[in-house]
Amino acid sequence: MTPSLKELYQIGVSFRCASACERKHLSLSWEQARELHEAITKRVVDAEFCLLSTCNRTEFYLFSPPNAQTLAVLQELLGQRCPHLNDLESQGKVDTRHGAQAYRHLLRVVCGLDSLVLGDTQIVKQIRQALLMARESGSSGAYLERAFGGALRLGSRVRSETDISAGSAGVAAAVCDTIAAWQTMNPSTSSPSIVLLGAGAISSGVGKLLTNRGAGSLTVINRSLDRAQQLAEKCKALFLPWSELSSAIARVEIVVAATASSSAVVDRDLLQSLDAQMDGNARKLIIDAGMPPNVETVSLNRIDIIGIDHLRERQDLHLQRRRAAIPMIDQLIEAELQTWTGWLTQQPLERLLKSLYLDLAEVPHRLASRVGDAITCPADQLHYMVHREIKQLLHPHVHDLRRMIRNHPNHHPSTSHHPSITTTFGSKTS
């Protein structure tokens, strides 16, 4: 019998419906994820399974033959290993998708259309790692490879052919781009000393990007010295206590303020004092990425102050370029979806033909034992022997092919004696 068509099921939780605190409880270690892969492939017949886990989403993808109980079994196994998933399910924070809807979602994710930052580039690598885990866990297969392979190819294509990842869409990236632009206008600051005020998400993002770019030497200052030390270790930077804020700012070329303070941490008096102490052509850049503002507004001679509004303008320009790419990406997604659906629904016929070819390869072996007798057989008897062997071999395949044609939605009894095997076979995906 020809293997039945597999369908795609997807269960997921993302930043769109659950907070970071809620999502963190769904995080699985490598060993836990491996055990989950093995449990699902043992419990669900002929299953192919993949887990995508990032800081913004945890999603489970399953290919299996159509079965009303498949989704229930998957939810049961997930609930056993991720108890918090049941709580989120009861709160309506878990998304479930099936068939074409599930694959379209995967395509939107890999293209960066469903990311916290539009056009996110890290997601392609994360999906590739998820596929690698499925392979190493033995839960991959032809369907999963085709779906995720097609998604990854599309993800790479849209980033090379569209502006979906153009520029910098995050505040941290906007800060780093602003620093780079300022350095271009001030060549003497090619390797500046930089102070990060604060140890929150923005400072962490700025520190990571500046470290990756090798932009200069970093020092972290935060009210909590422990948090300053933790961020400094991640960024290979120095850290200082809050009491040294004024002296540290005086010594460096660039300051990035991104604290959660309700009042300015760099006030007018400090700014004017710093400006007065600077000599010659020296210049200093202070970027205020805090909200409420961390730096008081004042006009100075040698200190350039850039506020959050400027950063958002830069961010908005990049986002406009990215948003303009969405219509084209939507078309590419629909084209890939049609290609995948066509591949998916042709699988029963492809499996039948493959089985037929394998069986035909056995004909010489079946006849080999009779060659001796056949040499002395009359021609009509030899013809009968060969005909009988081939007929017996073809019979189950012809039966399966007729069943496929009868079950096809475009099949009409009046035309059944002229079947067209080039049309689409298989069940409908939702």
Secondary structure, 3 states (H helix, E strand, C coil): CCCCCCEEEEEEEECCCCCHHHHHHHCCCHHHHHHHHHHHHHHCCCCEEEEEECCCEEEEEEEECCCCCHHHHHHHHHHHHCHHHHHHHHCCCCEEEECHHHHHHHHHHHCCCCCCCCCCCHHHHHHHHHHHHHHHCCCCCHHHHHHHHHHHHHHHHHHHHCCCCCCCCCHHHHHHHHHHHHHHHCHHHCCCEEEEECCCHHHHHHHHHHHHHCCCEEEEECCCHHHHHHHHHHHCCEEECHHHHHHHHHHCCEEEECCCCCCCCECHHHHHHHHHHCCCCCCEEEEECCCCCCECCCCCCCEEEECHHHHHHHHHHHHHHHHHCHHHHHHHHHHHHHHHHHHHHCHHHHHHHHHHHHHHCCHHHHHHCCHHHHHCCCHHHHHHHHHHHHHHHHHHHHHHHHHHHHHCCCCCHHHCCCCCCCCCCCCCCC
